[in-house]
Every structure is written in structure tokens, then in C-alpha cells.
Amino acid sequence: MQPSNSGDVTYDDPWYDALASGWGESADVRVPSARHGQNTVAAADVYLEVQRSAAFQEVRSRYRRFVVPAVTVFLAWYVAYVVTATTAPSLMARPVAGAVNLGMLAGLGQFLTTFLLTWAYTRHARLRRDRAALELRWDTQELARGGRGGAA
């Protein structure tokens, strides 16, 4: 147990500093340990059980089905932009409208695709993964407290 700055108050987590100011705390106050309980299960066992569950595998596969193609397309587009800019500067210097050339439009397209990819990722996560991931989180917390959740 780690002693805190507010007298005899101790807590198992060394990063916990909510009681460091000592305001409103008497010297005989004890914070209950989060790790003492007969029904708690080892955290490693809980996480392994959840990782092996079908629900977790489905969330991971949904993540991979979006991320792998998106990263592949985005990196190919980025490499094509860089290679074209270095190997065909005359093509990139071709004027489109006034002082705006093809290279400037392609560079702005890089920014645009970054924002579009971010939007698509957050939308995909919200619609396809967040609810299932939240249910897994609750199941994991229930298992860690010693109950039987629905992760398996």
C-alpha cells in the first residue's frame, strides 16, 4: 500500500492522488482497497476469457475489415502523390486555374482524404463497433468483480 499526502490514508494504486490535498479528511480515514475481496477473479484470466469470446472476435474483425482496406488505400494514394511529385514535376506544375496547379490540388486532396477517412472511421466505429465494445466492457467489469457476465 502506498501512503498518501493526507495522513494515514492509503490506497493500492500509486497513481491515485484524489485525496492528496487532505481537504475534509481526518487522519483516521481509510480508503478501501480495490483488490481485497473473496469473489474477485484474476485480471489476466478475465481478459483472456473476454479475448477468446465470440463477441470480442466479432468486434476485432469489424475493426480489421474497415482499417486494413482504408489504410491500404490511403497509403497507396499518399505514395502515388509523393512519387508523382518527385518523378513528374512538370505534371504537378500544370496549371488548373490561375495560380493553382495540379500539385496544389493533389496536396489539398491529401488533407481532404485525411478528414474524410477520419469521418468514415468514427462513423464506422459508432455504427458497427461502439455498442458491442461497450457491452464487452460491462461484461469484463462484471467478470472482474466475480460475477458471470455474458462475454463467453
VOBA-1610 file (N, C-alpha, C; in pm, whole numbers, padded with zeros to 5 digits, always signed):
BEGIN
Met+00083-00118+00000Met+00000+00000+00000Met+00087+00124+00000Gln+00043+00221-00070Gln+00117+00346-00080Gln+00056+00450+00014Pro+00137+00517+00097Pro+00081+00625+00179Pro+00053+00746+00092Ser-00051+00818+00126Ser-00082+00940+00050Ser-00034+01061+00128Asn-00057+01177+00074Asn-00014+01302+00136Asn-00111+01349+00243Ser-00219+01279+00267Ser-00319+01328+00362Ser-00321+01243+00489Gly-00208+01213+00542Gly-00203+01142+00669Gly-00197+00993+00650Asp-00286+00922+00720Asp-00286+00777+00720Asp-00362+00716+00604Val-00419+00796+00514Val-00498+00743+00404Val-00407+00668+00309Thr-00441+00545+00279Thr-00361+00464+00188Thr-00450+00408+00080Tyr-00389+00375-00029Tyr-00461+00318-00143Tyr-00365+00234-00222Asp-00413+00128-00285Asp-00324+00037-00356Asp-00265+00096-00484Asp-00333+00190-00545Asp-00290+00244-00673Asp-00194+00361-00650Pro-00068+00350-00693Pro+00027+00458-00668Pro-00003+00584-00746Trp-00087+00576-00849Trp-00120+00695-00928Trp-00241+00769-00872Tyr-00305+00714-00772Tyr-00424+00775-00715Tyr-00384+00892-00629Asp-00433+01012-00662Asp-00395+01130-00583Asp-00516+01218-00552Ala-00636+01163-00560Ala-00755+01244-00535Ala-00758+01296-00393Leu-00701+01223-00298Leu-00702+01266-00159Leu-00572+01334-00119Ala-00491+01371-00215Ala-00360+01429-00184Ala-00373+01563-00113Ser-00478+01639-00139Ser-00491+01770-00076Ser-00525+01757+00071Gly-00594+01650+00111Gly-00629+01630+00250Gly-00747+01712+00296Trp-00813+01785+00209Trp-00928+01867+00248Trp-01043+01779+00292Gly-01096+01805+00407Gly-01212+01733+00456Gly-01182+01592+00501Glu-01058+01558+00511Glu-01020+01422+00552Glu-00963+01426+00693Ser-01004+01334+00774Ser-00944+01322+00906Ser-00830+01221+00898Ala-00749+01220+00998Ala-00630+01134+00996Ala-00665+00986+01005Asp-00784+00951+01053Asp-00818+00811+01070Asp-00900+00754+00954Val-00914+00827+00844Val-00991+00781+00729Val-00907+00682+00650Arg-00968+00570+00617Arg-00901+00469+00536Arg-00980+00451+00407Val-00911+00447+00294Val-00976+00421+00167Val-00974+00271+00146Pro-01089+00211+00116Pro-01090+00065+00098Pro-01008+00023-00022Ser-00943-00089-00008Ser-00862-00141-00116Ser-00951-00196-00226Ala-00916-00170-00349Ala-00993-00222-00462Ala-00959-00368-00488Arg-00856-00420-00424Arg-00808-00554-00456Arg-00840-00659-00350His-00914-00624-00250His-00942-00726-00150His-01089-00767-00156Gly-01109-00890-00185Gly-01243-00944-00193Gly-01232-01092-00227Gln-01320-01172-00168Gln-01310-01314-00191Gln-01358-01354-00330Asn-01447-01275-00392Asn-01508-01314-00518Asn-01438-01260-00641Thr-01330-01186-00624Thr-01264-01129-00740Thr-01184-01236-00813Val-01176-01221-00943Val-01106-01315-01030Val-00979-01247-01077Ala-00875-01322-01104Ala-00750-01264-01154Ala-00777-01190-01284Ala-00722-01070-01295Ala-00747-00986-01413Ala-00702-01054-01541Ala-00591-01123-01537Ala-00541-01190-01658Ala-00640-01294-01707Asp-00699-01368-01615Asp-00798-01470-01653Asp-00921-01407-01716Val-00964-01295-01658Val-01082-01225-01710Val-01055-01178-01852Tyr-00942-01113-01873Tyr-00912-01059-02006Tyr-00891-01171-02109Leu-00832-01280-02067Leu-00817-01392-02160Leu-00952-01451-02197Glu-01042-01462-02099Glu-01175-01515-02127Glu-01250-01424-02223Val-01240-01294-02201Val-01308-01199-02290Val-01244-01201-02428Gln-01112-01209-02434Gln-01043-01212-02563Gln-01081-01334-02645Arg-01107-01444-02580Arg-01145-01567-02651Arg-01293-01571-02688Ser-01371-01476-02639Ser-01516-01479-02663Ser-01548-01444-02809Ala-01660-01493-02854Ala-01705-01466-02992Ala-01737-01319-03011Ala-01788-01254-02907Ala-01823-01111-02918Ala-01697-01027-02941Phe-01590-01058-02869Phe-01465-00985-02886Phe-01407-01008-03025Gln-01409-01132-03070Gln-01358-01164-03203Gln-01437-01091-03311Glu-01568-01078-03291Glu-01651-01005-03388Glu-01615-00856-03392Val-01594-00796-03276Val-01554-00655-03271Val-01420-00635-03340Arg-01325-00724-03313Arg-01193-00712-03376Arg-01201-00732-03527Ser-01284-00826-03573Ser-01293-00848-03718Ser-01362-00730-03786Arg-01461-00670-03721Arg-01523-00549-03778Arg-01421-00436-03789Tyr-01337-00423-03687Tyr-01232-00322-03688Tyr-01135-00347-03805Arg-01089-00470-03817Arg-00993-00504-03923Arg-01053-00489-04062Arg-01181-00526-04078Arg-01245-00515-04210Arg-01254-00370-04256Phe-01253-00275-04164Phe-01251-00135-04205Phe-01109-00082-04218Val-01027-00107-04117Val-00896-00043-04110Val-00800-00091-04217Val-00793-00220-04243Val-00694-00271-04338Val-00716-00213-04479Pro-00837-00218-04535Pro-00855-00156-04667Pro-00837-00004-04665Ala-00884+00061-04559Ala-00872+00207-04553Ala-00726+00251-04548Val-00647+00185-04466Val-00504+00219-04457Val-00434+00188-04589Thr-00467+00076-04651Thr-00406+00039-04778Thr-00434+00143-04886Val-00561+00182-04899Val-00598+00282-05000Val-00533+00417-04969Phe-00536+00458-04843Phe-00479+00588-04809Phe-00328+00590-04832Leu-00257+00486-04791Leu-00112+00482-04814Leu-00077+00477-04963Ala-00156+00403-05041Ala-00132+00400-05186Ala-00152+00538-05246Trp-00255+00609-05205Trp-00281+00745-05253Trp-00168+00838-05211Tyr-00119+00827-05087Tyr-00011+00911-05040Tyr+00119+00883-05116Val+00152+00755-05133Val+00275+00719-05205Val+00265+00764-05351Ala+00147+00749-05412Ala+00130+00796-05550Ala+00152+00946-05560Tyr+00102+01020-05463Tyr+00123+01166-05460Tyr+00272+01200-05449Val+00342+01137-05356Val+00484+01166-05335Val+00566+01125-05456Val+00540+01007-05510Val+00616+00959-05626Val+00591+01048-05747Thr+00466+01086-05769Thr+00435+01174-05882Thr+00500+01311-05865Ala+00499+01363-05743Ala+00559+01494-05718Ala+00710+01492-05742Thr+00775+01379-05713Thr+00920+01374-05730Thr+00963+01330-05870Thr+00884+01247-05934Thr+00925+01196-06066Thr+00865+01272-06183Ala+00756+01341-06162Ala+00692+01415-06272Ala+00656+01555-06226Pro+00758+01638-06197Pro+00727+01774-06150Pro+00657+01858-06257Ser+00681+01830-06382Ser+00613+01908-06486Ser+00462+01878-06487Leu+00424+01754-06457Leu+00282+01721-06447Leu+00219+01792-06328Met+00287+01793-06216Met+00233+01858-06096Met+00229+02010-06112Ala+00314+02064-06198Ala+00317+02209-06219Ala+00216+02256-06323Arg+00143+02165-06383Arg+00044+02201-06484Arg-00065+02288-06423Pro-00085+02408-06477Pro-00186+02499-06420Pro-00328+02445-06442Val-00413+02467-06341Val-00552+02425-06348Val-00642+02548-06360Ala-00622+02644-06271Ala-00699+02768-06272Ala-00614+02877-06210Gly-00569+02971-06290Gly-00487+03081-06240Gly-00356+03029-06185Ala-00327+03061-06058Ala-00202+03019-05995Ala-00213+02879-05932Val-00329+02820-05939Val-00349+02687-05881Val-00307+02582-05982Asn-00217+02493-05938Asn-00172+02387-06028Asn-00216+02250-05977Leu-00185+02148-06054Leu-00227+02012-06021Leu-00165+01963-05891Gly-00043+02002-05864Gly+00024+01963-05739Gly-00046+02021-05616Met-00090+02146-05627Met-00161+02207-05515Met-00293+02136-05490Leu-00364+02102-05597Leu-00491+02032-05580Leu-00469+01892-05520Ala-00364+01825-05564Ala-00335+01693-05509Ala-00296+01704-05361Gly-00220+01805-05325Gly-00184+01827-05185Gly-00306+01857-05099Leu-00396+01941-05150Leu-00520+01966-05077Leu-00607+01840-05070Gly-00598+01758-05175Gly-00669+01630-05174Gly-00619+01539-05063Gln-00491+01548-05030Gln-00437+01470-04919Gln-00506+01510-04787Phe-00520+01639-04766Phe-00589+01686-04646Phe-00735+01643-04647Leu-00799+01659-04761Leu-00940+01622-04772Leu-00960+01473-04744Thr-00876+01388-04800Thr-00891+01244-04775Thr-00862+01208-04629Thr-00772+01282-04564Thr-00747+01260-04422Thr-00873+01288-04341Phe-00938+01401-04368Phe-01060+01434-04297Phe-01173+01336-04330Leu-01184+01298-04456Leu-01288+01202-04494Leu-01264+01066-04429Leu-01140+01023-04423Leu-01109+00895-04360Leu-01139+00900-04210Thr-01107+01012-04146Thr-01139+01028-04004Thr-01289+01022-03981Trp-01364+01092-04063Trp-01510+01090-04052Trp-01564+00948-04074Ala-01514+00880-04177Ala-01561+00745-04207Ala-01527+00649-04093Tyr-01410+00664-04035Tyr-01369+00577-03924Tyr-01459+00598-03803Thr-01484+00723-03766Thr-01568+00749-03649Thr-01711+00703-03674Arg-01759+00718-03795Arg-01895+00672-03827Arg-01901+00520-03820His-01802+00454-03876His-01797+00308-03872His-01790+00260-03727Ala-01708+00322-03646Ala-01696+00282-03506Ala-01828+00302-03433Arg-01892+00415-03456Arg-02018+00444-03388Arg-02128+00347-03428Leu-02136+00315-03556Leu-02245+00230-03605Leu-02218+00080-03592Arg-02092+00039-03599Arg-02063-00104-03607Arg-01989-00164-03487Arg-01922-00079-03406Arg-01839-00137-03300Arg-01865-00084-03161Asp-01903+00041-03145Asp-01909+00101-03012Asp-02005+00029-02918Arg-02124-00004-02964Arg-02221-00070-02876Arg-02169-00207-02832Ala-02116-00284-02925Ala-02063-00416-02890Ala-01942-00404-02797Ala-01856-00305-02821Ala-01740-00286-02735Ala-01782-00243-02595Leu-01885-00160-02584Leu-01934-00120-02453Leu-01993-00239-02378Glu-02066-00326-02448Glu-02118-00446-02383Glu-02004-00535-02335Leu-01898-00547-02415Leu-01782-00624-02371Leu-01718-00562-02248Arg-01714-00431-02244Arg-01655-00362-02129Arg-01735-00395-02002Trp-01869-00387-02012Trp-01951-00418-01895Trp-01935-00564-01854Asp-01929-00652-01952Asp-01908-00794-01922Asp-01775-00815-01852Thr-01671-00747-01899Thr-01538-00758-01840Thr-01539-00709-01696Gln-01605-00597-01671Gln-01611-00546-01535Gln-01690-00640-01444Glu-01797-00697-01497Glu-01875-00793-01419Glu-01791-00917-01386Leu-01717-00967-01483Leu-01630-01083-01459Leu-01521-01050-01357Ala-01466-00930-01367Ala-01359-00890-01274Ala-01410-00878-01132Arg-01537-00846-01115Arg-01596-00838-00981Arg-01635-00975-00928Gly-01624-01076-01011Gly-01653-01211-00964Gly-01786-01264-01012Gly-01863-01182-01082Gly-01991-01228-01136Gly-01970-01300-01266Arg-02074-01348-01322Arg-02068-01415-01453Arg-02137-01327-01553Gly-02059-01263-01642Gly-02115-01178-01746Gly-02147-01260-01869Gly-02183-01192-01976Gly-02221-01262-02097Gly-02114-01264-02204Ala-01986-01250-02168Ala-01881-01242-02269Ala-01848-01376-02331Ala-01867-01484-02260Ala-01822-01614-02310Ala-01914-01675-02410
//
